[in-house]
Amino acid sequence: VQLLESGGGLVKSGGSLTLSCVASGFTFSTYHMGWFRQAPGKGRELVAAITADGAESTYADNVKGRFTILRDNDKNTVYLKMNSLKPEDTATYYCNTGPGAMPWGQGTQVTVSS
């Protein structure tokens, strides 16, 4: 099992980024997927989740209306489109089927400057 996140970077407040997570080693299309993040000194939190078929998604209140989670089951990839980024979005972002359900990947760092 491998989860490989990418797409992070340094962006100014109000900017946008799109994160990608490529999964391997399990039947991706049968699993709900989520994006999680962990800021320095804080616990890991669920940011967004999407059903296995991509038909439904849910968001944490603090990202609702700014972030969009999408998936492409043909490419075993889940995406997180992030708009109107704020400094408080600064964190390392991870994907997983659930909190710790699969081995965590290395994550991708997102830094939002004010």
MDAnalysis code that builds the backbone (N, CA, C; Angstrom):
import MDAnalysis as mda
import numpy as np

u = mda.Universe.empty(342, n_residues=114, atom_resindex=np.repeat(np.arange(114), 3), trajectory=True)
u.add_TopologyAttr("name", ["N", "CA", "C"] * 114)
u.add_TopologyAttr("resid", np.arange(1, 115))
u.add_TopologyAttr("resname", ["VAL", "GLN", "LEU", "LEU", "GLU", "SER", "GLY", "GLY", "GLY", "LEU", "VAL", "LYS", "SER", "GLY", "GLY", "SER", "LEU", "THR", "LEU", "SER", "CYS", "VAL", "ALA", "SER", "GLY", "PHE", "THR", "PHE", "SER", "THR", "TYR", "HIS", "MET", "GLY", "TRP", "PHE", "ARG", "GLN", "ALA", "PRO", "GLY", "LYS", "GLY", "ARG", "GLU", "LEU", "VAL", "ALA", "ALA", "ILE", "THR", "ALA", "ASP", "GLY", "ALA", "GLU", "SER", "THR", "TYR", "ALA", "ASP", "ASN", "VAL", "LYS", "GLY", "ARG", "PHE", "THR", "ILE", "LEU", "ARG", "ASP", "ASN", "ASP", "LYS", "ASN", "THR", "VAL", "TYR", "LEU", "LYS", "MET", "ASN", "SER", "LEU", "LYS", "PRO", "GLU", "ASP", "THR", "ALA", "THR", "TYR", "TYR", "CYS", "ASN", "THR", "GLY", "PRO", "GLY", "ALA", "MET", "PRO", "TRP", "GLY", "GLN", "GLY", "THR", "GLN", "VAL", "THR", "VAL", "SER", "SER"])
u.atoms.positions = np.array([
    [0.853, -1.194, 0.000],
    [0.000, 0.000, 0.000],
    [0.885, 1.238, 0.000],
    [0.552, 2.173, -0.885],
    [1.314, 3.421, -0.926],
    [0.387, 4.571, -1.258],
    [0.563, 5.663, -0.554],
    [-0.148, 6.907, -0.808],
    [0.904, 7.973, -1.055],
    [0.871, 8.582, -2.223],
    [1.905, 9.535, -2.615],
    [1.259, 10.876, -2.914],
    [1.458, 11.818, -1.968],
    [0.880, 13.148, -2.097],
    [1.862, 14.094, -2.782],
    [1.311, 15.051, -3.518],
    [2.147, 16.051, -4.181],
    [1.320, 17.295, -4.448],
    [2.011, 18.359, -4.862],
    [1.314, 19.568, -5.271],
    [1.374, 20.711, -4.278],
    [1.950, 20.469, -3.119],
    [2.050, 21.537, -2.145],
    [3.057, 22.594, -2.558],
    [3.140, 23.647, -1.751],
    [4.087, 24.703, -2.039],
    [3.823, 25.921, -1.191],
    [4.506, 26.986, -1.546],
    [4.352, 28.270, -0.856],
    [3.461, 29.165, -1.702],
    [2.428, 29.709, -1.099],
    [1.490, 30.554, -1.829],
    [1.066, 31.705, -0.935],
    [0.730, 32.811, -1.536],
    [0.274, 33.962, -0.775],
    [-1.186, 33.800, -0.381],
    [-1.575, 34.476, 0.656],
    [-2.963, 34.470, 1.102],
    [-3.884, 34.857, -0.057],
    [-4.949, 34.091, -0.222],
    [-5.857, 34.313, -1.333],
    [-5.539, 33.490, -2.566],
    [-4.403, 32.833, -2.555],
    [-3.976, 32.040, -3.698],
    [-4.627, 30.674, -3.745],
    [-4.202, 29.868, -4.733],
    [-4.790, 28.550, -4.963],
    [-3.703, 27.501, -5.159],
    [-4.044, 26.290, -4.811],
    [-3.192, 25.130, -5.057],
    [-4.091, 23.930, -5.310],
    [-3.571, 22.970, -6.065],
    [-4.266, 21.697, -6.229],
    [-3.325, 20.577, -5.813],
    [-3.763, 19.815, -4.846],
    [-2.991, 18.673, -4.360],
    [-3.457, 17.401, -5.058],
    [-2.525, 16.464, -5.221],
    [-2.843, 15.163, -5.800],
    [-2.344, 14.067, -4.871],
    [-3.045, 12.953, -4.887],
    [-2.616, 11.787, -4.124],
    [-2.839, 10.565, -5.005],
    [-1.750, 9.887, -5.326],
    [-1.829, 8.665, -6.120],
    [-1.732, 7.478, -5.182],
    [-2.705, 6.595, -5.274],
    [-2.770, 5.425, -4.398],
    [-2.402, 4.166, -5.154],
    [-1.796, 3.241, -4.444],
    [-1.474, 1.953, -5.049],
    [-1.492, 0.886, -3.963],
    [-1.664, -0.358, -4.383],
    [-1.615, -1.472, -3.444],
    [-2.952, -1.883, -2.878],
    [-4.022, -1.213, -3.270],
    [-5.354, -1.614, -2.849],
    [-6.343, -1.191, -3.939],
    [-7.563, -1.689, -3.842],
    [-8.574, -1.401, -4.870],
    [-9.170, -0.037, -4.603],
    [-8.512, 0.965, -5.140],
    [-8.829, 2.372, -4.871],
    [-10.311, 2.682, -5.070],
    [-10.881, 2.172, -6.127],
    [-12.245, 2.548, -6.509],
    [-13.309, 2.053, -5.531],
    [-12.934, 1.208, -4.594],
    [-13.904, 0.689, -3.635],
    [-13.812, 1.368, -2.274],
    [-12.911, 2.339, -2.144],
    [-12.693, 3.005, -0.860],
    [-13.104, 4.475, -0.905],
    [-13.793, 4.909, 0.147],
    [-13.925, 6.347, 0.363],
    [-12.518, 6.895, 0.622],
    [-12.316, 8.150, 0.264],
    [-11.002, 8.768, 0.477],
    [-11.163, 10.101, 1.185],
    [-10.139, 10.469, 1.914],
    [-10.163, 11.746, 2.616],
    [-8.829, 12.461, 2.520],
    [-8.894, 13.766, 2.641],
    [-7.694, 14.585, 2.806],
    [-7.652, 15.047, 4.253],
    [-6.493, 14.903, 4.856],
    [-6.255, 15.300, 6.238],
    [-5.121, 16.323, 6.249],
    [-5.044, 17.074, 7.310],
    [-3.914, 17.985, 7.436],
    [-3.466, 18.059, 8.886],
    [-2.201, 18.386, 9.043],
    [-1.632, 18.538, 10.371],
    [-0.744, 19.771, 10.399],
    [-1.142, 20.731, 11.206],
    [-0.353, 21.941, 11.383],
    [0.637, 21.717, 12.525],
    [1.710, 22.474, 12.549],
    [2.708, 22.319, 13.619],
    [2.073, 22.438, 14.997],
    [2.337, 21.457, 15.851],
    [1.829, 21.491, 17.212],
    [0.373, 21.130, 17.365],
    [-0.265, 20.691, 16.282],
    [-1.690, 20.341, 16.330],
    [-1.897, 18.910, 15.869],
    [-3.063, 18.390, 16.164],
    [-3.398, 17.045, 15.730],
    [-3.810, 17.020, 14.271],
    [-3.877, 15.823, 13.730],
    [-4.287, 15.670, 12.339],
    [-5.799, 15.777, 12.246],
    [-6.282, 16.570, 11.298],
    [-7.714, 16.778, 11.156],
    [-8.177, 16.416, 9.748],
    [-9.410, 15.944, 9.664],
    [-10.012, 15.647, 8.376],
    [-10.485, 16.943, 7.736],
    [-10.066, 17.160, 6.507],
    [-10.419, 18.375, 5.781],
    [-11.585, 18.120, 4.834],
    [-11.523, 17.021, 4.109],
    [-12.549, 16.713, 3.120],
    [-12.569, 15.215, 2.877],
    [-13.717, 14.708, 2.478],
    [-13.853, 13.290, 2.181],
    [-14.759, 13.112, 0.974],
    [-14.547, 12.008, 0.273],
    [-15.344, 11.733, -0.921],
    [-15.674, 10.251, -0.947],
    [-16.875, 9.931, -1.400],
    [-17.277, 8.531, -1.467],
    [-16.520, 7.793, -2.563],
    [-16.590, 6.477, -2.512],
    [-15.824, 5.652, -3.452],
    [-16.163, 5.957, -4.901],
    [-17.422, 6.252, -5.165],
    [-17.838, 6.533, -6.539],
    [-17.754, 8.006, -6.890],
    [-17.335, 8.817, -5.940],
    [-17.187, 10.239, -6.192],
    [-18.475, 11.029, -6.194],
    [-19.565, 10.399, -5.841],
    [-20.863, 11.065, -5.946],
    [-21.124, 12.050, -4.811],
    [-20.521, 11.817, -3.662],
    [-20.767, 12.681, -2.505],
    [-19.464, 13.080, -1.841],
    [-19.475, 14.274, -1.289],
    [-18.294, 14.766, -0.601],
    [-18.723, 15.569, 0.618],
    [-17.850, 15.630, 1.592],
    [-18.101, 16.417, 2.798],
    [-16.849, 17.219, 3.120],
    [-17.054, 18.314, 3.855],
    [-15.957, 19.234, 4.149],
    [-16.009, 19.703, 5.597],
    [-14.843, 19.964, 6.140],
    [-14.776, 20.615, 7.435],
    [-15.318, 22.035, 7.281],
    [-15.920, 22.534, 8.335],
    [-16.538, 23.862, 8.252],
    [-15.539, 24.941, 7.864],
    [-14.305, 24.803, 8.292],
    [-13.331, 25.873, 8.045],
    [-12.769, 25.871, 6.628],
    [-13.169, 24.907, 5.793],
    [-12.720, 24.916, 4.395],
    [-13.895, 24.889, 3.424],
    [-15.086, 24.755, 3.955],
    [-16.274, 24.649, 3.107],
    [-16.398, 25.885, 2.226],
    [-16.652, 25.671, 0.943],
    [-16.773, 26.772, 0.007],
    [-15.453, 27.210, -0.601],
    [-14.340, 26.735, -0.048],
    [-13.016, 27.090, -0.577],
    [-12.286, 25.887, -1.160],
    [-12.510, 24.723, -0.597],
    [-11.824, 23.507, -1.044],
    [-12.814, 22.601, -1.770],
    [-12.296, 21.851, -2.749],
    [-13.086, 20.863, -3.470],
    [-12.291, 19.571, -3.577],
    [-12.907, 18.471, -3.170],
    [-12.262, 17.170, -3.299],
    [-12.850, 16.455, -4.513],
    [-11.973, 15.872, -5.305],
    [-12.358, 15.152, -6.510],
    [-11.547, 13.867, -6.596],
    [-11.999, 12.938, -7.413],
    [-11.215, 11.726, -7.606],
    [-11.351, 11.234, -9.037],
    [-10.336, 10.510, -9.470],
    [-10.342, 9.861, -10.778],
    [-9.987, 8.400, -10.524],
    [-10.984, 7.551, -10.524],
    [-10.742, 6.142, -10.202],
    [-9.936, 5.419, -11.277],
    [-9.953, 5.939, -12.483],
    [-9.137, 5.323, -13.541],
    [-7.651, 5.577, -13.303],
    [-7.363, 6.656, -12.598],
    [-5.968, 7.018, -12.337],
    [-5.565, 6.762, -10.876],
    [-6.472, 6.161, -10.105],
    [-6.200, 5.907, -8.678],
    [-5.732, 7.178, -7.972],
    [-6.375, 8.271, -8.268],
    [-5.920, 9.570, -7.767],
    [-7.073, 10.350, -7.145],
    [-6.783, 10.974, -6.023],
    [-7.721, 11.896, -5.399],
    [-7.063, 13.270, -5.354],
    [-7.856, 14.294, -5.580],
    [-7.362, 15.668, -5.666],
    [-7.999, 16.532, -4.590],
    [-7.304, 17.599, -4.246],
    [-7.881, 18.609, -3.373],
    [-7.564, 19.966, -3.997],
    [-8.611, 20.596, -4.519],
    [-8.452, 21.925, -5.077],
    [-8.718, 22.931, -3.979],
    [-7.758, 23.800, -3.760],
    [-7.833, 24.755, -2.656],
    [-7.777, 26.176, -3.201],
    [-8.815, 26.914, -2.927],
    [-8.893, 28.315, -3.336],
    [-8.985, 29.206, -2.110],
    [-8.745, 30.484, -2.324],
    [-8.850, 31.471, -1.248],
    [-8.089, 31.009, -0.002],
    [-6.878, 30.596, -0.209],
    [-6.087, 30.048, 0.890],
    [-5.785, 31.104, 1.941],
    [-5.748, 30.651, 3.186],
    [-5.501, 31.519, 4.324],
    [-4.251, 31.023, 5.072],
    [-3.602, 31.888, 5.817],
    [-2.428, 31.436, 6.590],
    [-2.747, 30.249, 7.502],
    [-3.969, 30.173, 8.006],
    [-4.332, 29.064, 8.894],
    [-4.491, 27.742, 8.153],
    [-4.413, 27.761, 6.833],
    [-4.412, 26.519, 6.064],
    [-3.018, 25.902, 5.997],
    [-2.030, 26.603, 6.494],
    [-0.665, 26.087, 6.492],
    [-0.588, 24.792, 7.296],
    [-0.113, 23.744, 6.637],
    [-0.067, 22.426, 7.262],
    [0.563, 21.437, 6.275],
    [0.833, 20.248, 6.768],
    [1.175, 19.138, 5.893],
    [-0.115, 18.383, 5.598],
    [-0.355, 18.126, 4.327],
    [-1.599, 17.513, 3.884],
    [-1.351, 16.063, 3.483],
    [-2.267, 15.208, 3.907],
    [-2.179, 13.776, 3.654],
    [-3.501, 13.256, 3.113],
    [-3.435, 12.192, 2.339],
    [-4.661, 11.502, 1.962],
    [-4.668, 10.134, 2.635],
    [-5.860, 9.592, 2.812],
    [-5.992, 8.261, 3.373],
    [-7.436, 7.816, 3.199],
    [-7.667, 6.536, 3.417],
    [-9.029, 6.024, 3.351],
    [-9.768, 6.286, 4.652],
    [-9.071, 6.656, 5.673],
    [-9.612, 6.953, 6.982],
    [-8.442, 7.302, 7.867],
    [-8.679, 7.813, 9.074],
    [-7.567, 8.208, 9.938],
    [-6.698, 7.021, 10.331],
    [-5.562, 6.890, 9.666],
    [-4.659, 5.803, 9.962],
    [-5.079, 4.458, 9.402],
    [-6.061, 4.451, 8.539],
    [-6.557, 3.189, 7.996],
    [-5.502, 2.503, 7.133],
    [-4.798, 3.272, 6.357],
    [-3.687, 2.800, 5.549],
    [-2.419, 3.482, 6.063],
    [-1.249, 2.953, 5.762],
    [-0.017, 3.637, 6.168],
    [0.014, 5.056, 5.601],
    [0.347, 6.017, 6.423],
    [0.396, 7.392, 5.951],
    [1.540, 7.589, 4.952],
    [1.290, 8.428, 3.950],
    [2.358, 8.828, 3.047],
    [3.204, 9.912, 3.691],
    [4.075, 10.497, 2.890],
    [4.966, 11.522, 3.433],
    [4.273, 12.877, 3.534],
    [3.127, 13.001, 2.884],
    [2.409, 14.266, 2.919],
    [3.015, 15.281, 1.971],
    [2.318, 16.379, 1.816],
    [2.810, 17.489, 0.999],
    [2.578, 18.781, 1.782],
    [3.614, 19.596, 1.857],
    [3.566, 20.799, 2.692],
    [2.908, 21.951, 1.951],
    [1.967, 22.577, 2.608],
    [1.322, 23.779, 2.095],
    [1.621, 24.910, 3.078],
    [2.198, 25.976, 2.551],
    [2.508, 27.137, 3.368],
    [1.859, 28.362, 2.748],
    [1.028, 29.031, 3.523],
    [0.319, 30.209, 3.041],
    [0.831, 31.421, 3.800],
    [1.409, 32.342, 3.069],
    [1.948, 33.541, 3.684],
    [0.906, 34.647, 3.681],
    [0.974, 35.492, 4.685],
    [-0.010, 36.586, 4.800],
    [0.446, 37.815, 4.031],
])
